[in-house]
Amino acid sequence: MEYIEKIFKKTGWISILESVIFAILGAIVIWKPEGTVKAISFILGIIFIIVGIGKMINYFSAKGKYDLYNYDLIYGLMACVLGIVTIVYSNTIGSIFRIIGIWIIYSSFIRMSLSAKLKALKLNIWIYSLILAIIMFICGLYITMNSGAVIVTIGVMMIVYSIIDIIEDIIFMKNVKEIF
């Protein structure tokens, strides 16, 4: 039993270390959201290019040109093009998050319309629907004006997750003896 207890405690410490690293990454995402998007775009672009080259090599090494259903050459070329576009237009990729803001604004207008219909039906719940729609509108507007807001939110969620995970790991490690 002592051996298993040591393994669980070691696993708990490794999990805490992983959570701390995850929290540090979250802080970096919050600190430099635009730089993070560029770095992620660059890494994704490189991955696409590597996968594309691999597909093209596979096509020529497997004599895929004689297989009517082997599209590895096309997949490889498209992956390379996608990788290059991802690297070259990394600034534009960050702007794509603005589309999320526009969608949230659209959804808020739908909810405002629903709120008006609920009021017409004399249901008291209309006010809550309206308040939530206004909050959604403000959030959507903020995201549209600040494309890094989505990235910062992801960073905050990474830190919150890490803190919760660390607390859970500590509780688990303190109660390992009771598990057995």
C-alpha positions as CSV (number, residue, x, y, z in Angstrom):
1,M,0.0,0.0,0.0
2,E,2.8,2.4,0.7
3,Y,4.1,1.9,-2.8
4,I,0.8,2.9,-4.3
5,E,0.5,5.8,-1.9
6,K,3.9,7.1,-3.1
7,I,2.9,6.7,-6.7
8,F,-0.3,8.7,-6.1
9,K,1.6,11.5,-4.3
10,K,4.2,11.7,-7.0
11,T,1.5,11.8,-9.6
12,G,-0.2,14.6,-7.6
13,W,3.1,16.7,-7.5
14,I,3.5,16.2,-11.3
15,S,-0.1,17.3,-11.8
16,I,0.5,20.4,-9.7
17,L,3.7,21.2,-11.7
18,E,1.7,20.8,-15.0
19,S,-1.0,23.2,-13.6
20,V,1.6,25.8,-12.6
21,I,3.1,25.6,-16.1
22,F,-0.5,25.9,-17.6
23,A,-1.1,29.0,-15.3
24,I,2.1,30.6,-16.5
25,L,1.1,30.0,-20.1
26,G,-2.3,31.6,-19.2
27,A,-0.5,34.6,-17.7
28,I,1.6,35.0,-20.9
29,V,-1.6,34.8,-23.0
30,I,-3.1,37.6,-20.9
31,W,0.1,39.7,-20.9
32,K,0.7,39.5,-24.7
33,P,-2.5,38.5,-26.5
34,E,-1.5,39.8,-29.9
35,G,1.9,38.2,-29.7
36,T,0.4,34.9,-28.5
37,V,-1.9,34.9,-31.6
38,K,1.1,35.5,-33.8
39,A,3.1,32.8,-32.2
40,I,0.2,30.3,-32.4
41,S,-0.4,31.2,-36.0
42,F,3.3,30.7,-36.8
43,I,3.4,27.3,-35.0
44,L,0.2,26.2,-36.7
45,G,1.6,27.3,-40.1
46,I,4.8,25.3,-39.6
47,I,2.7,22.2,-38.5
48,F,0.6,22.6,-41.7
49,I,3.7,22.8,-43.8
50,I,5.3,19.8,-42.2
51,V,2.1,17.7,-42.6
52,G,1.8,18.9,-46.2
53,I,5.4,17.9,-47.0
54,G,4.8,14.5,-45.3
55,K,1.7,13.9,-47.4
56,M,3.6,14.8,-50.6
57,I,6.4,12.5,-49.7
58,N,3.9,9.7,-48.9
59,Y,2.3,10.3,-52.3
60,F,5.5,9.9,-54.2
61,S,7.0,7.1,-52.1
62,A,3.8,5.0,-52.2
63,K,3.4,5.5,-55.9
64,G,0.1,7.1,-55.2
65,K,-0.1,8.5,-58.7
66,Y,-1.4,5.0,-59.8
67,D,-4.0,4.9,-57.1
68,L,-7.1,6.7,-58.4
69,Y,-8.3,7.4,-54.8
70,N,-5.0,8.7,-53.4
71,Y,-5.2,12.5,-52.9
72,D,-2.1,12.8,-50.7
73,L,-0.4,15.1,-53.2
74,I,-3.4,17.5,-53.3
75,Y,-3.8,17.3,-49.5
76,G,-0.1,18.0,-49.1
77,L,-0.1,21.0,-51.5
78,M,-3.2,22.4,-49.8
79,A,-1.7,22.0,-46.3
80,C,1.5,23.8,-47.4
81,V,-0.6,26.6,-48.9
82,L,-2.7,26.8,-45.7
83,G,0.5,26.8,-43.6
84,I,2.0,29.7,-45.6
85,V,-1.2,31.7,-45.5
86,T,-1.4,31.1,-41.7
87,I,2.1,32.4,-41.2
88,V,1.9,35.4,-43.6
89,Y,-1.5,36.5,-42.4
90,S,-1.1,36.0,-38.6
91,N,-2.4,39.5,-38.0
92,T,-5.6,38.8,-39.9
93,I,-6.2,35.6,-37.9
94,G,-6.3,37.7,-34.7
95,S,-9.0,39.8,-36.4
96,I,-11.2,36.8,-37.1
97,F,-12.1,36.9,-33.4
98,R,-14.0,40.1,-34.1
99,I,-16.5,37.9,-36.0
100,I,-17.3,36.2,-32.7
101,G,-18.2,39.7,-31.3
102,I,-20.4,40.4,-34.2
103,W,-22.2,37.1,-33.7
104,I,-22.7,37.9,-30.0
105,I,-24.2,41.3,-30.9
106,Y,-26.6,39.5,-33.4
107,S,-27.6,37.1,-30.7
108,S,-28.2,40.0,-28.3
109,F,-30.6,41.6,-30.8
110,I,-32.5,38.3,-31.1
111,R,-32.8,38.2,-27.3
112,M,-33.9,41.8,-27.2
113,S,-36.6,40.9,-29.7
114,L,-37.6,37.9,-27.6
115,S,-37.8,40.2,-24.5
116,A,-40.2,42.5,-26.2
117,K,-42.4,39.6,-27.2
118,L,-42.3,38.3,-23.6
119,K,-43.3,41.8,-22.4
120,A,-46.2,41.8,-24.8
121,L,-47.4,38.5,-23.4
122,K,-47.2,40.2,-20.0
123,L,-44.6,37.7,-18.6
124,N,-42.5,39.2,-15.9
125,I,-39.4,37.2,-17.1
126,W,-39.0,39.8,-20.0
127,I,-36.9,42.1,-17.8
128,Y,-34.3,39.3,-17.1
129,S,-34.2,38.5,-20.8
130,L,-33.6,42.2,-21.6
131,I,-30.9,42.6,-19.0
132,L,-29.0,39.5,-20.3
133,A,-29.4,40.8,-23.9
134,I,-27.9,44.1,-22.9
135,I,-25.0,42.4,-21.2
136,M,-24.5,40.2,-24.3
137,F,-24.5,43.3,-26.5
138,I,-21.9,45.0,-24.3
139,C,-19.7,41.9,-24.4
140,G,-20.1,41.5,-28.1
141,L,-19.2,45.2,-28.7
142,Y,-16.2,44.8,-26.5
143,I,-14.9,41.8,-28.3
144,T,-15.6,43.5,-31.7
145,M,-13.6,46.6,-30.6
146,N,-10.8,44.6,-28.9
147,S,-9.9,41.4,-30.8
148,G,-7.5,40.4,-28.0
149,A,-10.4,40.1,-25.6
150,V,-11.1,36.5,-26.6
151,I,-7.5,35.6,-26.1
152,V,-7.3,37.3,-22.7
153,T,-10.5,35.5,-21.7
154,I,-8.9,32.2,-22.6
155,G,-5.8,33.2,-20.6
156,V,-8.0,33.9,-17.6
157,M,-9.8,30.6,-18.0
158,M,-6.4,28.8,-18.1
159,I,-5.3,30.4,-14.8
160,V,-8.7,29.7,-13.1
161,Y,-8.6,26.1,-14.3
162,S,-5.0,25.8,-13.0
163,I,-5.9,27.1,-9.6
164,I,-8.9,24.8,-9.3
165,D,-6.7,21.8,-10.5
166,I,-4.0,22.6,-7.9
167,I,-6.5,22.8,-5.1
168,E,-8.0,19.5,-6.1
169,D,-4.6,17.9,-6.3
170,I,-3.7,19.1,-2.9
171,I,-6.9,17.8,-1.4
172,F,-6.4,14.5,-3.2
173,M,-2.8,14.2,-1.9
174,K,-3.9,15.0,1.7
175,N,-6.6,12.3,1.5
176,V,-4.6,9.5,-0.2
177,K,-4.5,7.4,3.0
178,E,-8.3,7.5,3.3
179,I,-8.7,6.2,-0.3
180,F,-7.1,3.0,0.7
